[in-house]
Amino acid sequence: MKKHTVLLKDRLDKIHVLSTKSGIPLRRFLKENYIPQDSVLCYVNDKITDDQSYVVKESDKIVLEMVRAYQLPEYCRTLRLWEDDGVEVTQENTDSIYTKRILWFKENGICDLKQTQFNEDSFVKYIDDMFVQGILTKSLIKENDKIILALSGGRDSLALLYLLRRNVDKLPKHELIGVTVADTAASGADVKVAAEAIANLGVRDYIPYGFQDASRRQGSESLGA
């Protein structure tokens, strides 16, 4: 097996150059380097790839982007608590882009790790279904609600915007208004990103407030959280 380079981009945008070998599963590389599997996005040749099923190939460009803190499953694997029949076999070289894992605790304290693999289409459907189910179960949106969505231009608020628009026909009828406080929550570039997303998704109302304008209106209007 030939040596191969993996680039790891941490939460501070620092790039770390790591070495591995072609032919090994990426999940093995992550474990050996104490990188939590649920904390990174894996890009192979600039395309998002499932870090649980991908096997390192000599000609591939591999970039890992860290997006989360450490999770319990990684500690369990590192301590070899799951190296038993309680761990389902992960299929390799599939068309999956994500492996969802569920940790079950038995009465005797032993862990079972169940997992499901998603391809691109099934993963999008899974996210949409879970989002709609959460909204309806908790009655977070009621008929004819007026929702004011604070948009910073960052991925969290934009993800919520996309999910609301993608699933508008599955949710109670509501009106959505986008708001950005330009001088506090977002830079000029972020405001531009938010405005473009609003236009592309057909949201009727969008208001980018300056700080002074927002302060004057605070007493009479709710700007969202």
C-alpha positions, 0 to 999 in steps of 0.5 A: 500500500502506498502512502497518501496525504489527507488534509484536515481543516480544523474549526479555526481554518488551520490546515493539517497534513496527515498521512495514510495509506491507499486501500484502507477504509477512511473510518479506520484512518479516523479512528487511528488518528483520534478524529471523531467520525461525526465531527468531520465532513469528508470531501473526495475530489471536491465531492462530499463522501461518506466517511464510513464507507469510503476506501482511500484510493491513491489518486483521490484528493481527500479533504476533511473539514471539522464541523463538530466537537467530539461525540460519545461513539468515538470514545467508545470505539477508541476504548474498544467497547464496541468491537463486538457483535453489537456493531453492525458491519458497514458496507464499503464502496457504496453510493452512500453519502452519510451513515447514521448511527444510533446507540442503544443501551441494554439493561446490562449496560452493553451498547449496540450500535445500529446504522443506516446508510443514505445515498444522496436522494434518500438523505435529502428525503430523510432530512425533509421528513425529520424536519416536517415531523418535528414541526408538526409534532411540537406544533411549532407552526400553526395555521396563518402564522406570521414567521419572522426569520432572522438571517445572518447569511450563515449556514444555520439560518440559511439551512432553516430558510431552505428547509422551510421553503422546500417543505412549505406544502407539507406545513400549515399555511404561514407567512415568512418574513426574512430580517437581517440586522446588517450592522450587528449580525452579519457582514456586507457579504453575508447580507448579500448571501442572505438576500440572494437566498431570499430571492431564489426561494421566492420569499415575498418580504425581506428587510435588511435593517441597519443597527439604528433602524433596528433599535428604533423598531425594537419596541414595536416589532419582534425581530426574531431570535 
